[in-house]
Amino acid sequence: MANQRMLGFVHTAQRMPDKRPATERRQDFAEIYARFTDERANEQANRCSQCGVPFCQVHCPVSNNIPDWLKLTAEGRLEEAYEVSQATNNFPEICGRICPQDRLCEGNCVIEQSSHGAVTIGSVEKYINDTAWDQGWVKPRTPSRELGLSVGVIGAGPAGLAAAEELRAKGYEVHVYDRYDRMGGLLVYGIPGFKLEKTVVERRVKLLADAGVVFHPNFEVGRDAAMADLRRKHVAVLVATGVYKARDIQAPGCGLGNIVPALEYLTTSNKVSLSDTVEAFENGSLNAAGKNVVVLGGGDTAMDCVRTAIRQGAKSVKCLYRRDRKNMPGSQREVAHAEEEGVEFIWQAAPEGFNGDTVVTGVRAVRIHLGVADATGRQTPQVIEGSEFTVDADLVIKALGFEPEDLPSMFGEADLKVTRWGTLLIDHRTKMTNLEGVFAAGDIVRGASLVVWAIRDGRDAAEGIHAYAQAKAAVPVAVAAE
């Protein structure tokens, strides 16, 4: 009934949106979940208990006011729900699709802890915001007045785009520089279409362009302009390049052909899905069709790789991870999707070498025992003597994580300070680096992390840039001598 209190979880079970069967979704790169119907969204939003301390919001990096927009959805007040949703998040329909809700909001839902099953927060978020796009409620955030100041943003990923939108709304002229031909960074080239269809990103980029953000594609700082040039041109510059350097593995045979970095593989696949012609795909070197594929790693990138290989028509797909299922960093939901689609997981196994003459033919691996916990609380992997085995492989994909590129050298700014991990060193209160007027946000500061954290960092950096620019623009008025 319409006036019923928000305690639907007592009598209504958790239900996810309809999911396409694995046999069907293996054939294409379309998203696997359907959208909630109005009735289902209302029903599932009504399961929220509106608890006094909303742990879902506490554990959301952008502090989404989740209970409020769930209540508004349950009451059928969708336009208001959209307004609340987008107030704290620049890309809510993207987060609804790709956030690991099982580790964030839904994993900390009070009803989840009481064994009733979490509110399906991510699916409701996607429903609210897709409805908003359909209804024309999503408008460009144009400023009420122009400030006459410009800001440069290096990197068109989630951190850079979030900062660009916030700064444009405040009245800055914003120029976004990106080395790729399309804006979106990993949202376009790193995340496969079955998790995030590219039209969803394209309409966001168009919205920013309609608001007046100026995009400079195929623009590489250090090649097309030095950092010093951008610093002279803009009142402030934000570095939001992300981390793209693949973490490597040093083992016998690691230089064989067909052992490739995950991002190179995913970028190629995404470009092909966007109708680009990519030589490495055409000649088969980055195409899994008909091959025995082995993916090394257990994070979300590894899950993207195994599920992409399935869709490309691989003969077999195996994932090697040195810890067990409960200790893997990737989303458990993604692992379940991969298993449904035919991926085989080899838990507690680590590569120690590669077979082959010129191209890889197999991965030599050892079994791992998880020993006592280390200082972080995670059990230490230990090799089991005499446990060697070999896995056939025609294509090996390294999804072992990402590290920062050498930005001081790339940008021609030797004085730009980095941490011992190579990430940019910033003042965390202001988000400024050691260089005057140069700020940084996202993975290039925190290391490889989640899209939602990049959005939060971009929003925070925009506030830091605004405070800096306003202070710099404030010219003291000279007092006339009497």
C-alpha positions in Angstrom: 0.0 0.0 0.0 1.1 3.6 -0.7 1.5 4.7 2.9 3.2 1.5 4.1 6.3 2.1 6.2 9.7 1.3 4.7 9.9 -2.2 6.1 9.3 -4.2 3.0 12.2 -6.5 3.7 10.1 -8.3 6.3 7.8 -9.7 3.7 9.5 -9.0 0.3 12.6 -11.0 -0.8 15.6 -9.4 -2.4 15.3 -9.6 -6.2 17.9 -8.5 -8.7 16.9 -7.3 -12.2 16.4 -10.0 -14.7 19.7 -11.4 -16.0 20.2 -12.8 -19.4 21.1 -16.5 -19.5 24.8 -17.3 -19.8 24.4 -19.1 -23.1 22.9 -15.9 -24.6 25.2 -13.3 -23.1 28.4 -15.3 -24.1 27.6 -14.3 -27.7 27.8 -10.5 -27.4 29.1 -7.6 -25.4 25.7 -6.1 -24.4 25.0 -5.5 -20.7 23.8 -8.6 -18.9 21.1 -7.1 -16.6 17.8 -5.7 -17.8 16.4 -2.6 -16.2 14.0 -2.8 -13.3 10.3 -2.3 -14.2 8.6 0.6 -12.3 6.8 -1.9 -10.1 10.0 -3.9 -9.3 12.0 -0.8 -8.5 9.3 0.5 -6.2 9.0 -2.9 -4.5 12.8 -3.3 -4.0 13.3 0.3 -2.9 10.6 -0.2 -0.3 12.7 -2.9 1.4 15.0 -0.2 2.8 14.5 0.0 6.6 15.5 3.7 6.7 17.9 2.9 9.6 19.1 5.6 11.9 22.8 5.3 10.9 22.8 4.5 7.1 25.9 2.3 6.7 25.2 2.2 3.0 25.9 5.9 2.8 28.8 5.7 5.3 30.6 3.2 3.0 29.9 5.1 -0.3 33.0 7.0 -1.4 30.8 9.9 -2.7 28.5 9.7 0.4 25.3 9.2 -1.7 22.2 9.9 0.2 20.9 6.4 -0.5 18.0 6.1 2.0 16.5 9.3 0.7 16.5 8.3 -2.9 15.2 4.8 -2.1 12.3 6.4 -0.1 11.5 8.7 -3.0 11.6 5.8 -5.5 9.3 3.7 -3.3 6.9 6.7 -3.3 7.0 7.0 -7.0 8.7 10.5 -6.8 11.4 9.6 -9.4 12.4 13.1 -10.5 13.1 14.0 -6.9 15.0 10.7 -6.4 17.1 11.7 -9.5 17.9 15.1 -8.1 19.1 13.6 -4.8 21.1 10.9 -6.6 22.9 13.3 -8.9 23.6 15.9 -6.2 26.6 13.8 -4.9 27.6 11.8 -7.9 28.6 13.1 -11.4 28.0 9.7 -13.1 25.3 7.9 -11.0 24.1 5.6 -13.9 27.7 4.5 -14.4 28.2 3.7 -10.7 24.9 1.8 -10.7 26.4 -0.4 -13.3 30.0 -0.9 -12.3 30.5 -0.2 -8.6 31.2 -3.3 -6.6 28.1 -2.8 -4.5 28.7 -6.1 -2.7 31.8 -4.5 -1.2 30.4 -1.0 -0.6 26.8 0.1 0.0 25.0 -3.3 -0.3 27.7 -5.2 1.5 27.2 -2.8 4.5 23.4 -2.7 4.3 21.9 -3.3 7.8 19.3 -5.8 6.4 22.2 -7.7 4.7 23.7 -8.1 8.1 20.4 -9.4 9.5 20.3 -12.1 6.8 17.3 -10.7 4.8 19.5 -9.8 1.8 20.7 -6.3 1.0 18.5 -3.7 -0.7 19.5 -3.8 -4.4 20.9 -0.3 -4.3 23.0 -0.3 -7.5 20.1 -1.6 -9.6 17.7 1.0 -8.2 20.4 3.7 -8.8 20.7 2.6 -12.4 16.9 2.6 -12.8 16.5 6.1 -11.4 19.1 7.6 -13.6 18.3 5.8 -16.8 14.7 6.9 -16.3 16.0 10.5 -15.8 17.8 10.3 -19.2 14.7 8.9 -20.9 12.5 11.6 -19.4 14.9 14.4 -20.3 15.5 15.4 -16.7 19.3 15.3 -17.2 20.5 18.8 -18.3 23.9 20.3 -18.9 25.2 22.2 -15.8 25.9 25.6 -17.3 27.2 28.3 -15.0 25.1 31.3 -14.0 28.1 33.5 -14.7 31.5 33.2 -16.3 34.5 33.8 -14.0 36.9 34.7 -16.8 39.4 32.0 -15.6 40.4 28.8 -17.3 41.5 25.4 -15.9 43.3 22.6 -17.7 42.5 19.0 -16.9 45.0 16.3 -18.1 43.1 13.0 -18.5 39.4 12.4 -19.4 38.7 9.5 -17.1 36.2 9.6 -14.2 38.4 11.9 -12.0 39.1 14.4 -14.8 35.5 14.5 -16.1 34.0 14.8 -12.6 36.3 17.8 -11.8 35.6 19.3 -15.3 31.9 19.2 -14.7 32.2 20.8 -11.2 34.5 23.5 -12.4 32.4 24.3 -15.4 29.3 24.7 -13.2 31.2 27.2 -11.1 32.0 29.3 -14.2 35.5 28.3 -15.3 36.5 27.8 -18.9 37.6 24.1 -18.8 39.9 22.4 -21.2 40.3 18.6 -21.0 43.4 17.1 -22.7 43.5 13.3 -23.3 45.9 11.2 -25.3 43.1 8.9 -26.7 40.7 9.6 -29.5 37.6 9.2 -27.3 36.9 10.8 -23.9 36.2 8.6 -20.9 39.5 6.9 -20.2 39.1 3.5 -18.6 35.3 3.9 -18.8 35.6 3.6 -22.6 38.7 1.5 -23.2 39.2 -0.4 -19.9 35.7 -1.6 -18.9 34.0 -4.1 -21.3 30.6 -3.3 -22.8 28.9 -6.2 -20.9 29.4 -4.1 -17.7 29.1 -0.6 -19.2 27.8 0.0 -22.7 29.7 2.8 -24.4 26.6 4.9 -25.3 26.2 5.5 -21.6 29.6 7.1 -21.4 29.2 9.0 -24.7 26.0 10.7 -23.6 27.8 11.9 -20.5 30.7 13.3 -22.5 28.2 15.1 -24.8 26.5 16.5 -21.8 29.8 18.1 -20.6 30.5 19.4 -24.1 27.0 20.9 -24.2 27.8 22.6 -20.8 30.8 24.2 -22.5 33.7 21.9 -21.5 36.3 21.9 -24.4 37.8 18.6 -25.2 41.2 18.1 -26.8 41.5 14.4 -28.0 44.8 12.8 -29.2 46.6 15.4 -27.1 49.7 14.1 -25.2 51.3 16.3 -22.6 55.0 16.2 -23.2 54.5 15.7 -26.9 51.9 18.2 -28.0 52.6 20.7 -25.2 54.9 20.8 -22.2 53.3 21.0 -18.7 54.9 24.5 -18.5 52.8 25.6 -21.5 49.6 24.5 -19.8 50.6 26.1 -16.5 51.1 29.4 -18.4 47.8 29.1 -20.2 45.6 28.2 -17.2 45.1 29.5 -13.7 45.4 25.9 -12.5 46.0 22.4 -14.0 44.6 19.1 -12.7 46.5 15.9 -13.4 44.1 13.0 -13.6 45.9 10.6 -15.8 45.2 7.4 -13.9 47.7 4.6 -13.7 48.3 2.7 -17.0 51.7 1.0 -16.6 51.1 -2.8 -16.2 52.7 -4.6 -13.3 54.9 -7.2 -14.8 56.0 -10.7 -13.9 59.6 -11.8 -13.9 59.7 -15.5 -14.7 61.5 -17.8 -17.2 59.8 -17.4 -20.6 58.0 -14.2 -19.7 59.3 -12.7 -23.0 57.5 -15.2 -25.2 55.0 -14.1 -27.7 51.2 -14.0 -26.9 51.9 -13.0 -23.2 50.1 -9.6 -23.1 49.1 -6.9 -20.6 45.5 -6.8 -19.6 44.8 -3.2 -20.6 46.3 -3.7 -24.0 44.0 -6.7 -24.5 40.9 -4.9 -23.1 41.5 -1.7 -25.1 41.8 -3.7 -28.3 38.6 -5.5 -27.6 36.7 -2.3 -26.8 38.0 -0.5 -29.9 36.8 -3.4 -32.0 33.4 -3.2 -30.3 33.4 0.5 -31.2 33.9 -0.5 -34.9 37.6 0.5 -35.0 40.0 -1.6 -37.1 42.8 -2.8 -34.9 45.7 -4.7 -36.5 46.6 -6.7 -33.4 43.0 -8.1 -33.4 42.9 -8.7 -37.1 46.1 -10.7 -37.1 44.9 -12.7 -34.1 47.5 -11.7 -31.5 45.0 -10.0 -29.3 42.0 -12.1 -30.3 41.1 -15.1 -28.0 39.0 -16.9 -30.7 39.9 -20.6 -30.7 42.6 -20.3 -28.1 43.4 -21.7 -24.7 43.5 -18.5 -22.6 45.0 -18.2 -19.1 44.5 -15.0 -17.1 46.9 -14.2 -14.2 45.3 -12.3 -11.3 42.2 -12.1 -9.3 41.0 -8.5 -9.4 38.1 -6.9 -11.4 40.5 -6.4 -14.4 41.1 -10.1 -14.4 37.4 -10.7 -14.4 36.9 -8.3 -17.3 39.6 -10.3 -19.3 38.2 -13.8 -18.7 34.7 -12.7 -19.6 35.9 -10.9 -22.7 37.8 -14.0 -23.8 34.7 -16.1 -23.5 32.8 -13.6 -25.7 35.6 -13.7 -28.3 35.1 -17.4 -28.7 38.1 -18.8 -26.7 38.5 -22.6 -26.7 39.0 -22.5 -22.9 39.5 -19.8 -20.3 41.2 -20.3 -17.0 42.0 -17.8 -14.2 45.1 -18.4 -12.0 45.0 -16.7 -8.6 47.4 -17.3 -5.8 44.9 -16.9 -3.0 41.4 -18.5 -2.4 38.1 -17.2 -3.5 37.2 -15.3 -0.3 40.6 -13.5 -0.4 40.4 -12.3 -3.9 40.2 -8.5 -4.4 37.7 -8.6 -7.2 33.9 -8.5 -6.9 32.3 -11.9 -5.8 29.4 -11.1 -8.1 31.8 -10.8 -11.1 33.3 -14.2 -10.2 29.9 -15.7 -10.2 29.1 -14.2 -13.6 32.3 -15.6 -15.0 31.7 -19.1 -13.6 28.2 -19.1 -15.2 29.7 -18.1 -18.5 32.2 -21.0 -18.5 35.4 -19.7 -16.9 37.4 -22.2 -14.8 39.1 -20.8 -11.7 42.3 -22.4 -10.4 42.6 -21.1 -6.9 45.7 -21.0 -4.8 48.0 -21.3 -7.8 50.9 -19.1 -8.9 52.8 -19.0 -12.2 56.5 -19.7 -12.0 57.4 -19.9 -15.7 56.2 -20.2 -19.3 56.7 -22.9 -21.9 57.2 -22.3 -25.6 59.9 -21.6 -28.3 58.8 -18.3 -29.7 55.2 -18.1 -28.5 53.7 -19.3 -25.3 52.3 -22.9 -25.2 51.8 -23.3 -21.4 52.0 -21.8 -18.0 54.1 -23.6 -15.4 52.5 -23.1 -12.0 52.8 -24.2 -8.4 50.1 -24.8 -5.7 50.0 -22.3 -2.9 49.3 -22.8 0.8 47.9 -19.8 2.7 49.9 -19.5 5.9 49.6 -17.2 8.9 48.2 -13.7 8.5 50.6 -10.9 7.9 50.4 -7.3 9.3 47.5 -6.5 7.0 45.5 -9.5 8.3 45.8 -11.4 5.0 47.2 -14.9 5.0 50.7 -15.2 3.5 51.0 -17.3 0.3 53.6 -20.1 0.6 54.6 -22.4 -2.2 53.9 -26.1 -1.7 57.0 -28.1 -2.6 56.7 -30.6 -5.4 53.3 -29.2 -6.5 54.3 -28.1 -10.0 51.8 -28.5 -12.8 51.3 -27.0 -16.3 48.3 -25.4 -17.9 48.0 -25.3 -21.7 48.0 -21.7 -23.0 48.0 -20.1 -26.4 47.3 -16.6 -25.0 48.3 -15.4 -21.5 46.9 -12.2 -20.1 48.7 -10.5 -17.2 46.1 -8.8 -14.9 48.5 -8.2 -12.1 47.6 -4.6 -11.3 48.8 -1.2 -12.5 51.5 1.3 -11.6 52.0 5.0 -12.4 54.0 6.1 -15.4 57.0 8.4 -14.9 55.0 11.6 -15.1 57.9 14.0 -14.2 59.8 12.7 -17.3 56.8 12.5 -19.6 55.6 16.0 -18.7 59.0 17.6 -18.8 58.6 18.6 -15.2 61.6 17.2 -13.3 60.6 19.0 -10.1 57.2 17.3 -9.9 57.4 15.2 -6.7 56.2 11.6 -6.5 55.9 9.1 -3.6 58.0 6.0 -3.3 55.3 4.2 -5.3 55.5 6.7 -8.2 52.1 8.3 -7.5 51.9 12.1 -7.3 52.6 13.6 -3.9 49.9 16.1 -2.9 48.7 18.1 0.0 45.6 16.1 0.9 43.8 19.2 2.2 44.1 21.2 -1.0 44.9 18.4 -3.5 47.8 20.5 -4.8 51.2 19.0 -5.8 54.4 20.6 -4.9 54.1 22.7 -8.1 52.2 25.9 -7.7 48.8 25.7 -9.3 49.2 22.0 -10.3 46.7 19.6 -8.6 46.2 15.9 -8.9 43.3 13.5 -8.4 42.2 9.9 -8.9 44.4 6.8 -9.4 47.5 8.9 -10.1 47.3 9.9 -6.4 45.8 6.8 -4.7 47.0 4.1 -7.0 44.8 1.7 -8.9 41.3 2.0 -7.3 37.6 2.2 -8.1 35.8 4.5 -10.5 33.7 5.9 -7.6 36.8 6.9 -5.7 38.1 8.7 -8.8 34.8 10.6 -8.9 35.1 11.6 -5.3 38.7 12.7 -5.8 37.8 14.7 -8.9 35.0 16.5 -7.0 37.4 17.3 -4.1 40.1 18.5 -6.4 37.6 20.9 -8.1 36.9 22.5 -4.7 40.6 22.8 -4.0 41.2 24.4 -7.4 38.3 26.8 -6.9 39.6 27.9 -3.5 43.1 28.4 -5.0 41.9 30.3 -8.1 39.6 32.6 -6.1 42.4 33.4 -3.7 44.8 34.1 -6.6 42.2 36.3 -8.4 41.5 38.4 -5.3 43.5 41.5 -5.9 43.9 43.7 -2.8 42.5 47.2 -3.3 45.1 49.9 -2.7 44.0 52.5 -0.2 44.4 56.0 -1.6 46.7 58.3 0.5 44.8 61.1 2.2 
